[in-house]
């Protein structure tokens, strides 16, 4: 790694933020690659006077040019923050007293009388699980960065020679982590959209990650390197990287954090399929995907990626019915994204199968996390049905979808074989349904069983009790007025 320059660091953070759109890099969801405003020299002098310290030159330049806090290692930079004592029964350290260590120090190693083992430090970042990165600001080790394991009565361990080295090392690791996690899907997505076109990965990012990947002998790194070579049209180099990945798997090097060699083999089949696809050999690509799916106990995410590739390949080789079955499997497993449900519903509508489209959209609306957040059934119905209805325009299909969506939102009732009238689920309290018998007027409340999600009769309650259960929602009386029922069949209100 070359000597880092402060002028490069902000640019590299912005470059990383631009490609890591899914915030896959550890800690990115917390700091979101945002940087706090840079401090003025006068502000820094005031802080130094208040704390009785002088900031190391590298850190001072960073906070006055790049930013005082935000994007950075682990969960992000904390700014100029004095170190505190993690154990409440002990006095706090002081940043103006010399840091007493020059090499790794166990928790039990004694300090000079009146001193603290964390004297002379600021907290740079929270590593998680109670660990911290500290910047030494006072004493012979000033300017160095250390890992503090004090919360678990662990040692102080040197982490980097200076702040800029520490920060640039994080950037290299972050770019590497992004490449390992995102490169396969980035290339596949670009290939599936247009086999002739490359993904939109800036040349500067490609130039940065290529040597990082090439230097690693890990199977996952070699796979990602192969994908990167495919982007640049370097078929021979891609094949060499894929072969190196296969050798790494055979040697038991696995996939870094994925040490399971079966999983590694599945990823390798996916990579080879991408190469075959880009070269126009669709049958060979499909054979690679099928070989990956045939492996036992591979990760759900890998299975999902293989199925996406398989569905596209089946369509391209003219096996449209098989492709539709595959897409239904993909959609059934899409618990966190409404887009696959929309796509499959539109395919069914194009074929004139309105009932199948309704089935797909309702299935998606029943997935509690399909909007990637806590949501109510009406919200999910809105998100699943409305975009498809809007794309249809006026007509029978739009009318049928709108009517079914209205019923799902809570305005409809169905009758079972025993004559009970059922309202749709109220998922926020785990209730799978309620209804009343039109002859007896009994109101029934059914709850979901956690394991089976089947309706289970729990008790008979009065309308007043039901209103308490759905506090904050429409009352039974309001619900009844929306239903096209004989009022004599409604429960008492």
C-alpha positions in Angstrom: 0.0 0.0 0.0 1.4 3.4 -1.0 1.8 6.2 1.5 -1.8 7.6 1.8 -2.5 11.2 1.0 -5.2 13.1 2.8 -6.4 14.6 -0.5 -7.2 11.1 -1.8 -9.3 9.9 1.2 -12.4 11.9 0.7 -12.5 11.1 -3.0 -12.1 7.3 -2.2 -14.9 7.4 0.3 -17.2 9.0 -2.3 -16.1 6.4 -4.9 -16.9 3.6 -2.5 -20.3 5.1 -1.6 -21.1 5.3 -5.3 -20.6 1.6 -5.9 -21.7 0.2 -2.6 -25.3 1.2 -3.2 -26.6 -1.7 -1.1 -24.4 -0.7 1.8 -22.9 -4.2 2.0 -19.6 -3.2 3.6 -19.5 -3.7 7.3 -20.7 -0.6 9.2 -21.9 1.3 6.1 -25.5 1.1 7.1 -24.5 3.1 10.2 -22.4 5.9 8.8 -23.9 5.7 5.2 -20.5 7.1 3.9 -21.5 10.5 5.2 -18.8 12.8 6.5 -19.3 15.4 9.2 -18.1 18.9 8.3 -14.4 19.7 8.5 -13.3 21.7 11.5 -11.7 25.1 11.3 -8.2 25.5 12.7 -9.6 27.8 15.4 -12.1 25.1 16.4 -9.3 22.5 16.7 -7.1 24.8 18.8 -10.0 25.4 21.2 -10.5 21.6 21.6 -6.8 21.1 22.1 -6.7 23.8 24.8 -9.8 22.3 26.5 -8.3 18.8 26.6 -4.7 19.9 27.2 -3.4 18.0 24.1 -1.9 18.5 20.7 -3.5 16.4 17.9 -1.2 14.3 15.8 -0.4 16.0 12.5 -2.1 13.4 10.3 -5.3 13.4 12.4 -5.4 17.2 12.5 -5.1 17.5 8.7 -7.8 14.9 8.3 -10.4 16.6 10.6 -9.7 20.0 9.0 -9.9 18.9 5.4 -11.9 15.6 5.0 -14.3 15.7 7.9 -14.4 15.5 11.7 -16.6 12.3 12.0 -18.7 9.9 10.0 -17.5 7.5 7.3 -14.6 5.4 8.5 -13.5 2.1 9.9 -16.0 -0.2 11.7 -19.1 1.9 12.5 -17.5 5.2 11.6 -15.4 7.9 13.1 -16.6 9.4 16.4 -14.8 12.8 16.1 -12.5 14.2 18.7 -13.8 12.1 21.7 -11.8 11.6 24.9 -11.6 8.0 26.0 -13.8 7.0 28.9 -13.5 4.2 31.4 -15.7 1.2 30.4 -15.9 -0.1 34.0 -17.9 2.3 36.1 -16.1 1.6 39.4 -12.8 3.0 38.1 -11.6 6.6 37.5 -11.6 7.9 33.9 -8.4 8.3 31.9 -7.1 11.7 30.9 -6.0 12.5 27.4 -3.3 15.0 28.6 -1.3 12.4 30.5 1.2 10.2 28.6 0.0 6.9 27.1 2.1 4.4 29.1 2.6 1.7 26.5 4.8 1.1 23.4 3.9 -2.6 22.9 1.0 -4.9 23.5 -0.2 -4.6 27.1 -2.3 -7.1 29.0 -5.2 -5.8 31.0 -3.5 -6.8 34.2 -0.3 -4.9 33.5 0.1 -2.2 36.2 0.4 1.5 35.4 2.5 4.1 37.2 0.9 5.3 40.5 -2.0 7.7 39.7 -2.1 6.8 36.1 -4.6 5.0 33.9 -3.8 2.4 31.2 -5.9 4.5 28.7 -4.3 7.8 29.5 -3.3 9.9 26.5 -5.9 8.6 24.0 -9.0 9.6 22.1 -11.7 7.1 20.8 -11.6 6.9 17.0 -14.2 4.3 16.4 -16.5 1.7 18.0 -15.5 -1.7 16.6 -18.6 -3.5 18.1 -18.9 -5.9 20.9 -17.3 -3.5 23.3 -14.0 -3.1 21.4 -12.6 0.3 20.3 -10.0 1.9 18.2 -8.0 4.5 20.1 -5.7 7.3 18.8 -2.7 8.1 21.1 -2.3 11.8 21.4 0.2 12.1 24.3 3.4 10.3 25.1 6.1 8.5 23.1 3.5 6.5 21.1 1.6 9.7 20.0 0.1 9.3 16.6 -0.4 5.5 16.7 -3.7 3.7 16.7 -4.5 0.8 19.1 -7.3 -1.7 19.7 -8.7 -1.6 23.2 -10.2 -4.8 24.5 -10.7 -3.4 28.1 -14.4 -4.1 28.1 -13.6 -7.9 28.2 -10.5 -7.3 30.4 -8.4 -7.9 27.3 -5.1 -6.3 26.1 -4.3 -3.1 24.3 -2.9 -4.1 20.9 -1.2 -1.9 18.3 -3.4 -1.5 15.2 -1.6 1.0 12.9 1.4 3.2 12.8 -0.6 6.3 12.2 -4.1 7.6 11.5 -3.8 7.9 7.8 -2.4 4.4 7.4 -5.3 3.1 9.6 -7.9 4.9 7.5 -6.5 4.0 4.1 -6.2 0.3 5.2 -9.9 0.5 6.0 -10.7 1.8 2.5 -8.7 -1.0 0.9 -10.5 -3.6 3.0 -13.8 -2.0 2.3 -13.3 -2.0 -1.5 -12.2 -5.6 -1.2 -15.3 -6.5 0.9 -17.6 -4.8 -1.6 -16.0 -6.6 -4.5 -16.3 -10.0 -2.8 -19.9 -9.4 -1.9 -21.2 -7.5 -4.9 -19.1 -8.3 -8.0 -20.8 -11.5 -9.0 -24.3 -10.0 -9.0 -23.1 -6.7 -10.6 -21.7 -8.6 -13.5 -24.6 -11.0 -13.8 -27.1 -8.1 -13.7 -25.3 -6.3 -16.4 -25.0 -9.5 -18.5 -28.7 -10.4 -18.1 -29.7 -6.9 -19.1 -27.4 -6.8 -22.1 -24.8 -9.5 -22.8 -22.8 -7.1 -24.9 -22.5 -4.4 -22.3 -20.4 -4.1 -19.2 -21.5 -3.0 -15.8 -21.2 0.6 -14.7 -18.2 0.2 -12.4 -15.9 3.2 -12.7 -12.5 2.6 -14.1 -10.9 4.0 -10.9 -12.7 1.3 -8.9 -11.7 -1.5 -11.2 -8.1 -0.3 -11.1 -8.2 -0.2 -7.3 -9.8 -3.6 -6.6 -8.0 -5.6 -9.3 -4.6 -5.8 -7.4 -6.4 -6.4 -4.1 -8.2 -9.4 -5.5 -5.2 -10.7 -7.4 -3.0 -10.6 -4.3 -5.4 -13.0 -2.4 -5.3 -16.7 -2.9 -8.8 -17.1 -1.4 -11.4 -18.8 -3.8 -13.9 -16.0 -3.4 -11.3 -13.3 -4.3 -10.3 -15.3 -7.4 -14.0 -15.7 -8.4 -14.5 -11.9 -8.1 -11.3 -11.3 -10.0 -12.6 -13.6 -12.8 -15.9 -11.6 -12.9 -13.9 -8.3 -13.1 -11.9 -9.7 -16.1 -15.2 -10.7 -17.8 -16.3 -7.1 -17.5 -13.2 -6.0 -19.4 -13.5 -8.7 -22.0 -10.4 -10.5 -20.9 -11.7 -14.0 -21.4 -8.4 -15.8 -20.9 -7.6 -13.9 -17.7 -11.1 -14.7 -16.4 -10.7 -18.4 -17.1 -7.3 -18.3 -15.3 -9.0 -16.7 -12.3 -11.8 -19.2 -12.3 -9.3 -22.1 -12.5 -7.4 -20.5 -9.5 -10.7 -20.4 -7.6 -11.2 -24.1 -8.4 -7.7 -24.9 -7.1 -8.3 -22.9 -3.9 -11.5 -24.9 -3.3 -9.7 -28.2 -3.9 -7.0 -27.1 -1.4 -9.8 -26.3 1.2 -9.2 -22.6 1.2 -13.0 -22.1 0.7 -14.5 -18.7 0.3 -13.1 -16.6 3.1 -16.0 -16.3 5.5 -17.7 -19.0 3.5 -15.4 -21.9 4.3 -17.9 -24.6 3.1 -16.4 -26.1 0.0 -19.8 -27.1 -1.3 -20.9 -23.5 -1.2 -17.6 -22.6 -3.0 -18.4 -25.1 -5.7 -21.8 -23.6 -6.2 -20.4 -20.1 -6.6 -17.8 -21.5 -9.0 -20.6 -23.0 -11.2 -22.4 -19.6 -11.2 -19.2 -17.9 -12.3 -18.6 -20.3 -15.1 -22.2 -20.0 -16.2 -21.7 -16.2 -16.5 -18.6 -16.7 -18.6 -20.5 -19.2 -20.9 -23.4 -16.8 -21.1 -21.3 -13.8 -22.1 -19.7 -16.0 -24.9 -23.1 -17.0 -26.2 -23.0 -20.7 -25.2 -26.4 -20.8 -23.5 -26.6 -24.6 -23.2 -23.3 -24.8 -21.4 -24.3 -21.9 -19.2 -27.5 -23.6 -18.3 -25.7 -26.9 -17.5 -23.4 -25.0 -15.1 -26.4 -23.4 -13.3 -28.1 -26.8 -13.0 -24.9 -28.3 -11.6 -24.8 -25.6 -9.0 -28.4 -26.1 -8.0 -27.9 -29.8 -7.7 -25.4 -29.4 -4.9 -26.8 -30.1 -1.4 -27.2 -27.5 1.4 -26.0 -24.4 -0.5 -26.8 -21.0 0.9 -30.3 -19.6 0.1 -28.7 -16.4 -1.4 -26.6 -18.6 -3.8 -29.7 -20.6 -4.7 -31.6 -17.4 -5.4 -28.8 -16.1 -7.7 -28.6 -19.4 -9.5 -32.4 -19.5 -10.1 -32.3 -15.9 -11.5 -29.7 -17.0 -14.0 -31.6 -20.2 -14.8 -34.9 -18.3 -15.5 -33.2 -16.0 -17.9 -31.3 -18.8 -19.7 -34.5 -20.9 -20.0 -36.2 -18.0 -21.7 -33.2 -17.5 -24.0 -33.2 -21.1 -25.2 -36.9 -21.0 -25.8 -38.1 -23.1 -22.9 -40.7 -20.5 -21.8 -43.0 -22.8 -19.7 -40.0 -24.0 -17.7 -38.9 -20.4 -17.3 -42.3 -19.4 -16.0 -42.1 -22.2 -13.4 -38.7 -21.1 -12.4 -39.8 -17.5 -12.0 -42.7 -18.7 -9.8 -40.1 -20.4 -7.6 -38.0 -17.2 -7.4 -41.1 -15.1 -6.6 -42.3 -17.5 -3.9 -38.9 -17.0 -2.2 -38.9 -13.2 -2.6 -39.9 -12.2 0.9 -38.2 -8.8 0.9 -38.9 -7.3 -2.5 -42.2 -6.7 -4.4 -40.5 -6.4 -7.8 -40.4 -10.1 -8.7 -44.1 -10.3 -7.7 -44.9 -7.4 -10.0 -43.0 -9.0 -12.9 -44.6 -12.4 -12.6 -48.1 -10.9 -12.3 -47.6 -8.8 -15.5 -46.5 -12.0 -17.3 -49.6 -13.8 -16.3 -51.7 -10.7 -17.3 -50.1 -10.6 -20.7 -51.1 -14.2 -21.2 -54.7 -13.4 -20.1 -54.5 -15.3 -16.8 -56.0 -12.7 -14.4 -56.6 -15.3 -11.6 -52.9 -16.3 -11.7 -51.8 -12.6 -11.5 -54.1 -12.1 -8.4 -52.7 -15.2 -6.8 -49.1 -14.0 -7.2 -49.8 -10.5 -5.9 -51.8 -11.7 -2.9 -49.0 -14.2 -2.0 -46.6 -11.3 -2.1 -48.9 -9.1 0.1 -49.0 -11.9 2.7 -45.2 -11.7 3.2 -44.8 -9.5 6.3 -41.4 -8.1 5.3 -41.9 -7.7 1.5 -41.6 -3.9 1.9 -38.3 -4.3 3.9 -39.9 -2.8 7.0 -42.7 -3.4 9.4 -46.0 -2.8 7.6 -49.7 -3.6 7.8 -51.5 -5.8 5.3 -53.3 -2.8 3.7 -49.9 -1.1 3.1 -48.6 -4.3 1.5 -51.7 -4.7 -0.7 -51.3 -1.1 -1.8 -47.6 -1.7 -2.7 -48.2 -5.0 -4.5 -51.5 -4.3 -6.4 -51.5 -0.6 -7.2 -48.4 -0.4 -9.6 -49.8 -3.3 -11.6 -53.3 -1.9 -11.7 -52.0 1.5 -12.8 -50.1 -0.1 -15.7 -53.2 -1.8 -17.0 -55.5 1.1 -17.7 -59.3 0.7 -17.8 -60.6 -2.8 -18.4 -61.7 -6.1 -16.8 -58.3 -7.1 -15.5 -57.8 -3.8 -13.7 -61.3 -4.0 -12.3 -60.8 -7.6 -11.0 -57.4 -6.7 -9.4 -58.9 -3.6 -7.8 -61.8 -5.5 -6.4 -59.6 -8.2 -4.9 -57.2 -5.6 -3.5 -60.2 -3.8 -1.8 -61.2 -7.1 -0.3 -57.7 -7.8 1.0 -57.5 -4.3 2.5 -60.4 -5.1 4.8 -63.6 -4.3 3.0 -64.5 -7.8 1.9 -66.0 -10.9 3.5 -65.9 -14.6 2.4 -68.1 -17.4 3.6 -66.8 -20.8 4.5 -68.5 -24.2 4.1 -70.0 -23.9 7.6 -71.6 -20.6 6.9 -69.2 -18.4 8.9 -68.4 -15.0 7.4 -64.7 -14.2 7.5 -63.0 -10.9 7.6 -59.4 -10.7 6.3 -56.4 -11.1 8.6 -55.4 -8.4 11.0 -51.7 -9.3 11.2 -50.5 -6.6 13.6 -51.9 -8.6 16.6 -51.3 -12.0 15.1 -54.9 -12.6 14.3 -55.6 -14.7 11.2 -59.3 -13.8 11.0 -62.6 -13.2 12.7 -66.1 -13.9 11.7 -69.6 -14.5 13.0 -72.2 -17.1 12.2 -75.2 -15.5 10.4 -77.7 -17.5 12.4 -76.3 -17.3 15.9 -74.5 -14.0 15.7 -71.5 -15.5 17.5 -68.3 -13.6 16.9 -65.2 -15.8 16.5 -61.6 -14.7 16.8 -58.8 -16.9 15.2 -55.1 -16.5 15.9 -52.2 -17.6 13.9 -50.2 -20.5 15.3 -46.5 -19.6 15.0 -45.4 -22.9 13.5 -48.2 -23.6 11.0 -49.8 -20.2 10.3 -53.1 -22.1 10.3 -56.2 -20.5 11.8 -56.8 -21.8 15.3 -60.0 -21.1 17.2 -59.0 -19.4 20.4 -62.2 -18.1 21.9 -65.6 -16.5 21.4 -65.7 -12.8 22.3 -68.2 -10.0 22.3 -68.2 -7.2 19.9 -67.0 -4.9 22.7 -64.0 -7.2 23.4 -63.2 -7.3 19.7 -63.1 -3.5 19.6 -60.6 -3.5 22.4 -58.4 -6.0 20.5 -58.3 -3.8 17.5 -57.8 -0.5 19.3 -56.5 2.1 17.0 -58.2 0.4 14.0 -61.8 0.6 12.7 -64.5 -0.6 15.1 -66.6 -3.6 14.3 -69.5 -1.3 13.6 -67.4 0.6 11.0 -66.2 -2.6 9.5 -69.7 -4.0 9.2 -71.0 -1.0 7.3 -68.4 -1.6 4.6 -69.7 -5.2 4.1 -72.5 -6.1 1.8 -74.3 -8.2 4.4 -77.8 -8.3 5.8 -77.6 -6.2 9.0 -79.5 -8.9 10.8 -76.5 -11.2 10.4 -74.0 -8.7 11.9 -72.9 -9.1 15.5 -74.2 -6.7 18.1 -72.2 -3.4 18.4 
